[in-house]
Amino acid sequence: MSKAYQESGVNLEAGYEAVERMSSHVKRTHRTGVMGSFGSFGGMFDLSHLNLKEPVLISGTDGVGTKLKLAFELDRHDTIGMDAVAMCVNDIVVQGAEPLYFLDYIGIGVSRPDVIESIVKGIADGCEEAGCGLIGGETAEMPGLYDEDEYDVAGFAVGACEKSELITNDQIKSGDKLIGLPSSGVHSNGFSLVRKIIYDQQLDLNKVYSPFNQTLGEELLTPTMIYVKDIIALKGLIKGAAHITGGGFYENIPRMLPDGVGATIHTNVYPTPKIFPFLQEHGQLEKDDLYRVFNMGIGMVLAVDSQDVDQIMTLLDEAYVIGEVTNQDGIQLVEGERI
C-alpha cells in the first residue's frame, strides 16, 4: 500500500480485511433478483423476477442518529446495523413496498475490521429479517473528520409494489380502527434527549437499574423492530400505516391520515416498555414530552376497517387495538377508556 497514504491516517490493508470479514454476512442476505457478485462497483437487481405488471419502486434512506454515541461508549456495534436497516425498510413498507435490496454507508475515523464486521453483521441480520438483499455499500476511512473510535452509518432501501396494491390513505375514514404493533423499546429516535438525561443524572450505562434485568446500556441498544413481514402479510386489509419514529404519535400518525380526520389513542390498552417510565422519572418529563419524542411502546400504527379488526388480530402475533380515526383534526390521547 502507499506509505504516504498510510502516514496520512488511512490503512488500506485494514480496509481489505474488513471487506473479507463482511463477505460471509453479505452472502446470507441473497434473495431472488440479486445479480452480480459482492465487491462490484454497483449493485444489480433484476426486476423481471418479480412478475409485477405495473411495478412501483419505493425508496427510503435513513441513519441511526445519536444512538451511535452509546455504541461508541459501550464499544458494542452488533446492533447498530440492524437499526439502520429497520429505519429504512419500515418507512417503505408502510406504502406497501416489499423491500428488495439495501445499500449501506459507513464513514469511520480509523478502520477497525472487527468493528466494521460487527456493524455489517447487524445490517445483514436486518436484511434477513426484512427479506432484502445487501447488494452493496461503501466503507470510507476518514481520519480527521471522525475521531478514532467513531463512525456514522446510513442506509438506503429500495422496494417494489404492484401499483394497484399501494397502501394509500384514500380510503381512511372516521370510525376506522387503529391497530398498534409493539416496539422493542426506544428504537432509534429521541437519543439526544436520552443522552442528556444520562449526562444530567449521571447514570451509568454499565449498571443494572430497577426494573431492568440487563444494564441500562443494553436496554437502550436494543435494536429497532422490523415490521416488514407483518405489513406484507396484511396487504389488502390495511388502509394506512405509520412508522412511529421521531416526533412520536403527534407527528407520525397524521402523516398517514387524509385531510379532515384525526385520531384518538387510548394509552392504557397496551403495555408500555419499562424504559419510558424510567426516562420520564429521571428526566422529569411531562407526558406530552414523551408522546412527542418517543414511540411509547408502539412502533407501527395501522388504520383498518372496523369490520376487519378480528381477522387482522388473528394474523398478528402481538398487536393491540389502540384507537380510532375521528372527524376531529389532530391526535387526542385518552386514558381510562378501553376500546
Phi, psi and chi 1 to 4 in degrees:
 res  aa     phi    psi   chi1   chi2   chi3   chi4
   1 MET       -  164.3   65.5  173.5  -70.4      -
   2 SER   -67.4  123.1  166.1      -      -      -
   3 LYS   -65.2  -38.9 -178.6  178.2  179.2 -178.8
   4 ALA   -63.7  -40.9      -      -      -      -
   5 TYR   -64.9  -40.6 -152.6   15.9      -      -
   6 GLN   -63.3  -39.8 -174.9  174.4   23.3      -
   7 GLU   -67.6  -21.2  -70.8  175.1  -11.0      -
   8 SER   -80.8   -9.1   73.8      -      -      -
   9 GLY   111.9    3.0      -      -      -      -
  10 VAL  -104.9  123.8  176.9      -      -      -
  11 ASN  -107.9   95.6 -173.1  -17.6      -      -
  12 LEU   -64.7  -35.1  -68.0  177.6      -      -
  13 GLU   -62.7  -39.5  -65.6  -62.2  -30.4      -
  14 ALA   -64.9  -36.2      -      -      -      -
  15 GLY   -64.0  -41.5      -      -      -      -
  16 TYR   -63.9  -39.8  -58.9  149.6      -      -
  17 GLU   -64.3  -39.4 -179.3 -175.9  -17.6      -
  18 ALA   -62.0  -41.6      -      -      -      -
  19 VAL   -61.3  -43.1  170.6      -      -      -
  20 GLU   -64.0  -40.2 -179.4   63.1   28.3      -
  21 ARG   -66.0  -37.0  -77.2  171.1  171.4 -108.1
  22 MET   -82.5  -13.2   69.8  176.2   73.1      -
  23 SER   -59.3  -40.4   61.8      -      -      -
  24 SER   -66.0  -34.1   63.1      -      -      -
  25 HIS   -70.1  -38.8  -60.4  -63.4      -      -
  26 VAL   -63.4  -43.0  173.0      -      -      -
  27 LYS   -60.7  -33.1  -70.9  176.6 -178.3  176.9
  28 ARG   -76.0   -4.5   61.3 -172.5  168.1   89.7
  29 THR   -95.8    4.5   70.7      -      -      -
  30 HIS   -58.9  137.9 -176.1   84.2      -      -
  31 ARG  -142.8  167.5   58.3  153.5  -69.5  160.3
  32 THR   -56.9  130.3  -59.7      -      -      -
  33 GLY   107.9  -24.1      -      -      -      -
  34 VAL   -69.7  132.1  172.3      -      -      -
  35 MET  -121.9  161.2  -61.3  175.3   61.1      -
  36 GLY    78.9 -174.4      -      -      -      -
  37 SER  -119.6  156.1   58.6      -      -      -
  38 PHE   -62.5  132.6  173.4   64.9      -      -
  39 GLY   104.2   -2.0      -      -      -      -
  40 SER   -70.9  166.5  -61.0      -      -      -
  41 PHE   -68.4  -31.6  -74.5   96.2      -      -
  42 GLY  -135.6  147.4      -      -      -      -
  43 GLY   -87.8  144.4      -      -      -      -
  44 MET  -123.9  146.9  -64.0 -174.7  -68.4      -
  45 PHE  -142.6  131.0 -168.6   94.3      -      -
  46 ASP   -93.6  103.6 -174.1   -7.4      -      -
  47 LEU   -67.3  -21.4  -73.7  174.7      -      -
  48 SER   -63.8  -21.7   67.0      -      -      -
  49 HIS   -69.5  -15.3  -77.9  -77.5      -      -
  50 LEU   -83.1  -19.1  -58.5 -179.8      -      -
  51 ASN    55.6   41.8  -64.1  -43.6      -      -
  52 LEU   -95.3  134.4  -62.8  178.3      -      -
  53 LYS   -75.0  -44.5  -65.0  178.9 -179.8  178.7
  54 GLU  -129.3   75.5  -66.2 -176.7  -70.6      -
  55 PRO   -69.9  135.3   26.6  -34.4      -      -
  56 VAL  -115.9  124.7  175.2      -      -      -
  57 LEU   -88.4  135.6  -64.5  179.8      -      -
  58 ILE  -126.3  126.9  -56.8  171.0      -      -
  59 SER  -122.6  152.8  -52.8      -      -      -
  60 GLY  -151.6  147.2      -      -      -      -
  61 THR  -137.2  146.7 -174.6      -      -      -
  62 ASP  -166.9  172.9 -149.7  -23.8      -      -
  63 GLY  -129.5 -162.6      -      -      -      -
  64 VAL  -109.3  -14.3 -177.9      -      -      -
  65 GLY    72.4 -155.5      -      -      -      -
  66 THR   -79.5    3.2   59.5      -      -      -
  67 LYS   -58.0  -25.9 -173.5  175.1 -175.0  177.8
  68 LEU   -57.0  -33.8  -70.8  170.1      -      -
  69 LYS   -59.1  -35.6  -73.2  -75.1 -169.6  179.8
  70 LEU   -69.6  -38.7  -84.7   64.7      -      -
  71 ALA   -62.2  -39.7      -      -      -      -
  72 PHE   -62.8  -48.1  -56.4  156.3      -      -
  73 GLU   -63.4  -36.7 -173.3  169.4  -16.2      -
  74 LEU   -91.1   -8.8  -66.3  166.9      -      -
  75 ASP    52.8   46.6 -164.5   23.3      -      -
  76 ARG  -128.1  124.5  179.8  177.7  172.8 -176.4
  77 HIS  -131.9   10.8  -46.0  -78.5      -      -
  78 ASP   -88.5   -5.0   58.8  -27.3      -      -
  79 THR  -109.8  -20.6   61.7      -      -      -
  80 ILE   -62.1  -37.7  -71.4  -61.8      -      -
  81 GLY   -62.7  -38.1      -      -      -      -
  82 MET   -65.5  -36.7 -167.8  164.4 -175.0      -
  83 ASP   -58.7  -44.9  -75.0  -52.9      -      -
  84 ALA   -61.0  -42.8      -      -      -      -
  85 VAL   -64.9  -47.1  174.6      -      -      -
  86 ALA   -59.2  -43.1      -      -      -      -
  87 MET   -62.5  -30.7  -64.8  -58.6  -70.4      -
  88 CYS   -83.9  -51.7  -65.8      -      -      -
  89 VAL   -70.6  -32.0  -62.2      -      -      -
  90 ASN   -65.6  -30.9  -73.5  -17.5      -      -
  91 ASP   -71.5  -33.9  -85.3   -5.2      -      -
  92 ILE   -89.1  -26.2   66.2  172.8      -      -
  93 VAL   -70.4  -23.6   76.7      -      -      -
  94 VAL   -66.0  -15.3  -61.9      -      -      -
  95 GLN  -101.5    6.7  -67.4  172.5  -90.2      -
  96 GLY    99.3    5.1      -      -      -      -
  97 ALA   -76.3  132.6      -      -      -      -
  98 GLU   -84.7  116.3  174.4 -167.2  -10.4      -
  99 PRO   -61.0  131.1  -23.9   35.5      -      -
 100 LEU  -103.0  -51.1  -57.0  177.0      -      -
 101 TYR  -149.8  163.2   59.6   84.0      -      -
 102 PHE  -137.1  141.4 -172.4   84.5      -      -
 103 LEU  -122.9  141.9  -58.7  169.6      -      -
 104 ASP  -119.8  156.8   68.1   81.0      -      -
 105 TYR  -132.8  126.3  173.6   83.0      -      -
 106 ILE  -123.4  116.7  -58.0  170.5      -      -
 107 GLY  -105.1  125.9      -      -      -      -
 108 ILE  -136.5  147.7 -166.3  165.4      -      -
 109 GLY   -69.5  -50.8      -      -      -      -
 110 VAL  -134.2  129.7  173.8      -      -      -
 111 SER   -66.2  115.7  -76.6      -      -      -
 112 ARG  -117.2  103.6  -69.6  173.4   51.2 -169.0
 113 PRO   -53.7  -36.3  -28.9   37.0      -      -
 114 ASP   -67.1  -38.8   59.3  -34.3      -      -
 115 VAL   -68.1  -45.2  169.6      -      -      -
 116 ILE   -61.9  -41.1  -65.4  171.3      -      -
 117 GLU   -61.6  -41.7 -178.6 -173.7    6.9      -
 118 SER   -62.7  -41.7  -69.5      -      -      -
 119 ILE   -62.6  -48.2  -61.9  168.9      -      -
 120 VAL   -67.9  -33.1  174.6      -      -      -
 121 LYS   -57.8  -45.2  175.7 -168.9  176.8  -62.1
 122 GLY   -63.3  -38.7      -      -      -      -
 123 ILE   -62.5  -45.0  -67.8  172.2      -      -
 124 ALA   -64.2  -38.8      -      -      -      -
 125 ASP   -58.8  -44.5  -70.5  -17.3      -      -
 126 GLY   -65.7  -40.5      -      -      -      -
 127 CYS   -64.5  -40.8  -74.2      -      -      -
 128 GLU   -60.2  -44.6  -81.3 -166.8  -55.2      -
 129 GLU   -63.8  -36.0  176.5   65.7   23.3      -
 130 ALA   -87.6  -11.0      -      -      -      -
 131 GLY    76.4   24.7      -      -      -      -
 132 CYS  -115.7  154.0   61.1      -      -      -
 133 GLY   -86.6  139.3      -      -      -      -
 134 LEU   -89.8   99.5  176.6   55.8      -      -
 135 ILE  -104.6    0.3   66.8  169.5      -      -
 136 GLY   174.9  176.9      -      -      -      -
 137 GLY   171.8 -173.9      -      -      -      -
 138 GLU  -145.5  131.9  167.4   69.6    4.7      -
 139 THR  -117.6  115.8  -57.3      -      -      -
 140 ALA  -116.0  120.6      -      -      -      -
 141 GLU   -87.9  121.1 -173.9  175.6   11.4      -
 142 MET  -134.1   74.8  -66.4 -175.4  -76.6      -
 143 PRO   -62.3  139.8   23.6  -33.2      -      -
 144 GLY    96.0  -28.8      -      -      -      -
 145 LEU   -91.8  -42.1 -176.3   58.7      -      -
 146 TYR  -113.5  146.9  -62.1  101.3      -      -
 147 ASP   -64.5  163.9  -70.6  -19.0      -      -
 148 GLU   -56.9  -35.3  -71.2 -170.6    1.9      -
 149 ASP  -103.0   19.5  -64.8  -34.8      -      -
 150 GLU  -122.3  157.8  -66.7 -171.5  -11.4      -
 151 TYR  -156.9  171.4   55.4   83.1      -      -
 152 ASP  -129.5  149.1 -163.8   10.2      -      -
 153 VAL  -130.2  133.0  179.4      -      -      -
 154 ALA  -138.9  159.4      -      -      -      -
 155 GLY  -138.3  164.0      -      -      -      -
 156 PHE  -143.0  121.4  177.7   79.9      -      -
 157 ALA  -118.1  142.7      -      -      -      -
 158 VAL  -125.1  131.2  174.2      -      -      -
 159 GLY  -129.8  173.2      -      -      -      -
 160 ALA  -138.0  153.8      -      -      -      -
 161 CYS  -150.8  144.2 -177.3      -      -      -
 162 GLU   -62.2  133.5 -169.1   72.0   72.4      -
 163 LYS   -53.7  -39.9 -171.2  174.6 -177.9  178.6
 164 SER   -71.9  -11.9   61.9      -      -      -
 165 GLU  -108.8    9.0  -63.8  178.6   -2.3      -
 166 LEU   -59.3  141.9  -73.9  168.1      -      -
 167 ILE   -89.2  112.3  -61.6  174.6      -      -
 168 THR  -121.2  177.4   67.3      -      -      -
 169 ASN  -100.7   14.2   63.6    6.4      -      -
 170 ASP   -60.1  -31.9  -64.5  -15.5      -      -
 171 GLN  -101.9    0.5  -57.6  -59.4  -44.9      -
 172 ILE   -71.1  136.1  -64.8  176.8      -      -
 173 LYS  -145.5  163.7   65.9 -177.7 -172.9  -55.4
 174 SER   -57.7  135.5  177.9      -      -      -
 175 GLY   102.5  -17.8      -      -      -      -
 176 ASP   -65.1  151.0  -73.6  -20.8      -      -
 177 LYS   -94.6  153.9  -64.4  -62.1 -176.0 -178.9
 178 LEU  -113.3  123.6  -60.3  176.5      -      -
 179 ILE  -108.0  131.5  -66.1  176.7      -      -
 180 GLY  -106.4  135.2      -      -      -      -
 181 LEU  -101.2  132.8  -54.0 -175.3      -      -
 182 PRO   -67.6  148.7   24.2  -33.7      -      -
 183 SER   -91.5  169.5   72.4      -      -      -
 184 SER   -95.8    2.7   56.6      -      -      -
 185 GLY   142.5 -139.2      -      -      -      -
 186 VAL   -70.5  -21.7 -176.8      -      -      -
 187 HIS    62.6 -125.0  -78.6 -175.0      -      -
 188 SER  -130.9   31.9  -61.0      -      -      -
 189 ASN  -132.9  147.5  -58.5  102.2      -      -
 190 GLY    85.7   12.6      -      -      -      -
 191 PHE   -76.9  -16.7  -87.0   88.2      -      -
 192 SER   -65.7  -40.1  -66.7      -      -      -
 193 LEU   -70.7  -42.1  176.8   55.6      -      -
 194 VAL   -56.9  -47.3  170.2      -      -      -
 195 ARG   -67.1  -33.9  -69.0 -173.0  -56.1  107.2
 196 LYS   -64.1  -42.3 -177.5  178.9 -174.2  -58.8
 197 ILE   -62.2  -44.1  -66.4  170.4      -      -
 198 ILE   -60.1  -44.3  -68.5  171.0      -      -
 199 TYR   -68.9  -48.8  176.6   81.4      -      -
 200 ASP   -63.7  -37.4  -71.0  -11.8      -      -
 201 GLN   -95.8    3.0  -60.6  -59.5  -47.9      -
 202 GLN    52.6   46.6  -61.5 -177.5   -1.4      -
 203 LEU   -78.2  148.3  -60.5  174.5      -      -
 204 ASP  -103.5  116.6 -175.5   -9.2      -      -
 205 LEU   -64.3  -21.2  -68.2  172.9      -      -
 206 ASN   -95.3    7.5  -67.4  -62.3      -      -
 207 LYS  -102.8  143.8  179.9  178.0  176.4  179.6
 208 VAL   -90.4  110.3  178.7      -      -      -
 209 TYR   -96.1  150.9  -69.8   92.1      -      -
 210 SER   -69.4  134.5  177.2      -      -      -
 211 PRO  -106.2   25.6   38.1  -34.6      -      -
 212 PHE   -89.3  158.4  -50.8  123.2      -      -
 213 ASN  -110.9   15.9   57.3   10.4      -      -
 214 GLN  -145.1  169.9   59.4 -176.4  -13.3      -
 215 THR   -65.0  159.1   67.1      -      -      -
 216 LEU   -59.7  -39.3  178.1   59.4      -      -
 217 GLY   -62.1  -44.0      -      -      -      -
 218 GLU   -64.1  -39.0  -69.6  172.1  -37.5      -
 219 GLU   -60.9  -43.2 -172.2   73.8   24.8      -
 220 LEU   -76.9  -26.6  -69.0  169.6      -      -
 221 LEU   -86.8    2.4  -76.8 -178.2      -      -
 222 THR   -52.3  126.3  -59.6      -      -      -
 223 PRO   -70.2  156.8   21.9  -31.0      -      -
 224 THR   -64.4  137.5  -53.9      -      -      -
 225 MET   -67.1  146.7  -66.2  -80.9  -74.4      -
 226 ILE  -110.6  125.5  -68.3  175.2      -      -
 227 TYR  -107.7   12.5  -60.8   99.0      -      -
 228 VAL   -58.3  -51.2  168.9      -      -      -
 229 LYS   -61.1  -40.5  -67.6  177.2 -178.3  177.3
 230 ASP   -65.0  -45.8  -76.3  -23.6      -      -
 231 ILE   -67.0  -44.4  -55.6  -60.2      -      -
 232 ILE   -62.1  -38.1  -64.4  -60.6      -      -
 233 ALA   -66.9  -21.8      -      -      -      -
 234 LEU  -103.4    5.4  -65.1  173.5      -      -
 235 LYS   -57.8  136.8  -76.9 -179.6   67.8  172.7
 236 GLY    99.4  -19.7      -      -      -      -
 237 LEU  -110.7  -11.8  -65.0  171.4      -      -
 238 ILE   -99.7  129.0  -61.3  173.9      -      -
 239 LYS   -90.5  -26.1  -68.7 -175.0  172.4 -175.2
 240 GLY  -168.0  158.5      -      -      -      -
 241 ALA  -147.4  145.4      -      -      -      -
 242 ALA  -131.9  124.6      -      -      -      -
 243 HIS   -83.6  118.9 -178.3 -158.5      -      -
 244 ILE   -86.9   99.3  -51.3  -57.8      -      -
 245 THR  -118.4 -142.8   55.7      -      -      -
 246 GLY   -58.5  132.3      -      -      -      -
 247 GLY   102.4   -9.0      -      -      -      -
 248 GLY    58.6 -150.0      -      -      -      -
 249 PHE   -64.5  -41.4  -74.9   14.6      -      -
 250 TYR   -63.7  -34.8  -73.1  105.7      -      -
 251 GLU   -92.2  -33.9  -66.4  -65.5  -32.1      -
 252 ASN   -92.3  -37.7  -69.6  -69.7      -      -
 253 ILE   -61.9  -42.2  -66.2  176.9      -      -
 254 PRO   -61.7  -21.7  -27.7   37.6      -      -
 255 ARG   -66.2  -21.4  -65.9  170.7   66.1 -177.7
 256 MET  -100.1   -3.5   74.8  167.2  173.0      -
 257 LEU   -98.2  142.7  -61.3  175.5      -      -
 258 PRO   -73.6  167.5   28.0  -34.1      -      -
 259 ASP   -61.9  144.3  -66.4  -21.2      -      -
 260 GLY    95.0   -4.1      -      -      -      -
 261 VAL  -129.2  162.4  -59.4      -      -      -
 262 GLY  -138.0 -157.1      -      -      -      -
 263 ALA  -151.1  146.0      -      -      -      -
 264 THR  -109.9  130.5  -64.8      -      -      -
 265 ILE  -115.3  127.8  -56.7  -64.5      -      -
 266 HIS   -95.5  108.8  -58.1 -104.3      -      -
 267 THR   -81.5   -4.7   59.0      -      -      -
 268 ASN  -107.2   11.9   65.9  -37.0      -      -
 269 VAL  -101.0    5.2  -62.6      -      -      -
 270 TYR  -143.4  154.1   65.8   90.2      -      -
 271 PRO   -74.8  134.0   25.5  -32.9      -      -
 272 THR   -93.7  124.7  -58.4      -      -      -
 273 PRO   -53.9  144.5  -27.5   36.4      -      -
 274 LYS   -64.0  -19.3  -63.4  174.2 -177.4  177.9
 275 ILE   -65.0  -28.8 -172.8   62.8      -      -
 276 PHE   -74.6  -46.9  -63.7  114.5      -      -
 277 PRO   -60.3  -33.1  -24.3   34.2      -      -
 278 PHE   -62.3  -48.0  179.2   88.0      -      -
 279 LEU   -66.5  -37.4  -67.4  171.3      -      -
 280 GLN   -62.9  -43.6 -178.9  178.7   21.6      -
 281 GLU   -66.2  -49.6  176.0 -174.3   -7.1      -
 282 HIS   -75.3  -25.1  -72.6  -84.6      -      -
 283 GLY   -97.8   -1.4      -      -      -      -
 284 GLN    49.6   52.7  -61.2 -179.2    8.8      -
 285 LEU   -93.4  145.2  -57.6  176.0      -      -
 286 GLU   -78.3  155.9  -60.9  -68.3  -25.0      -
 287 LYS   -56.3  -41.2  175.2 -175.8  174.2 -178.6
 288 ASP   -61.2  -37.2 -163.8   57.5      -      -
 289 ASP   -60.4  -44.4  -68.8  -34.2      -      -
 290 LEU   -59.9  -46.6  -66.0  170.2      -      -
 291 TYR   -78.7  -12.4  -76.2   91.2      -      -
 292 ARG   -93.9  -10.8  -70.7 -171.7 -177.0  -83.2
 293 VAL  -116.1  -45.2  176.1      -      -      -
 294 PHE  -107.4  167.7  -58.1  115.5      -      -
 295 ASN   -80.8  -15.4   64.0   63.1      -      -
 296 MET    55.5   29.5  -66.2  -54.8  -67.8      -
 297 GLY   100.5   -3.0      -      -      -      -
 298 ILE  -122.5  113.3  -62.7  -65.9      -      -
 299 GLY   -92.3  -18.8      -      -      -      -
 300 MET  -148.3  136.4 -173.5   73.0   70.9      -
 301 VAL  -119.6  132.4  175.5      -      -      -
 302 LEU  -114.8  134.0  -47.5  177.5      -      -
 303 ALA   -98.0  125.1      -      -      -      -
 304 VAL  -139.0  159.3  -55.0      -      -      -
 305 ASP   -68.3  140.3 -167.0  -75.5      -      -
 306 SER   -58.7  -30.1   59.6      -      -      -
 307 GLN   -72.4  -16.5  -65.2 -178.6  -13.6      -
 308 ASP   -98.4   -2.2  -65.4  -32.5      -      -
 309 VAL   -58.1  -50.2  169.1      -      -      -
 310 ASP   -59.6  -43.6  -70.2  -17.2      -      -
 311 GLN   -63.1  -43.9  179.0 -175.8   -3.8      -
 312 ILE   -64.0  -41.9  -69.5  170.5      -      -
 313 MET   -64.0  -30.5  -64.7  -63.2  -78.8      -
 314 THR   -73.2  -19.1   63.4      -      -      -
 315 LEU   -91.3   -7.8  -63.3  172.7      -      -
 316 LEU  -111.2  139.2  -63.9  169.1      -      -
 317 ASP   -68.0  -40.9  -69.9  -26.5      -      -
 318 GLU  -147.9  121.1 -174.4  177.8    3.1      -
 319 ALA  -161.7  160.7      -      -      -      -
 320 TYR  -139.6  138.8  -54.4   90.6      -      -
 321 VAL   -80.3  107.9 -178.5      -      -      -
 322 ILE  -107.0   -5.4   65.5  168.7      -      -
 323 GLY   175.1 -166.2      -      -      -      -
 324 GLU  -149.5  157.0   56.9  -84.1  -38.7      -
 325 VAL   -79.9  137.4  178.0      -      -      -
 326 THR  -124.0  171.1   68.1      -      -      -
 327 ASN   -93.1   16.0   55.9   14.5      -      -
 328 GLN  -108.6  127.0 -179.7 -179.6   -4.2      -
 329 ASP   -60.2  151.4  -74.3  -19.9      -      -
 330 GLY    89.6  177.6      -      -      -      -
 331 ILE  -108.9  124.5  -55.8  -59.1      -      -
 332 GLN  -110.9  126.6  -52.9  -63.1  -38.7      -
 333 LEU   -97.6  130.2  -58.6 -176.7      -      -
 334 VAL  -125.7  134.3  177.1      -      -      -
 335 GLU  -112.9  159.1  -70.0 -176.9  -16.8      -
 336 GLY    78.5    8.6      -      -      -      -
 337 GLU  -125.3  144.0  -65.6 -175.6   20.2      -
 338 ARG  -119.3  146.1  -67.5 -165.4  175.7  -87.9
 339 ILE   -82.6      -  -57.0  171.5      -      -
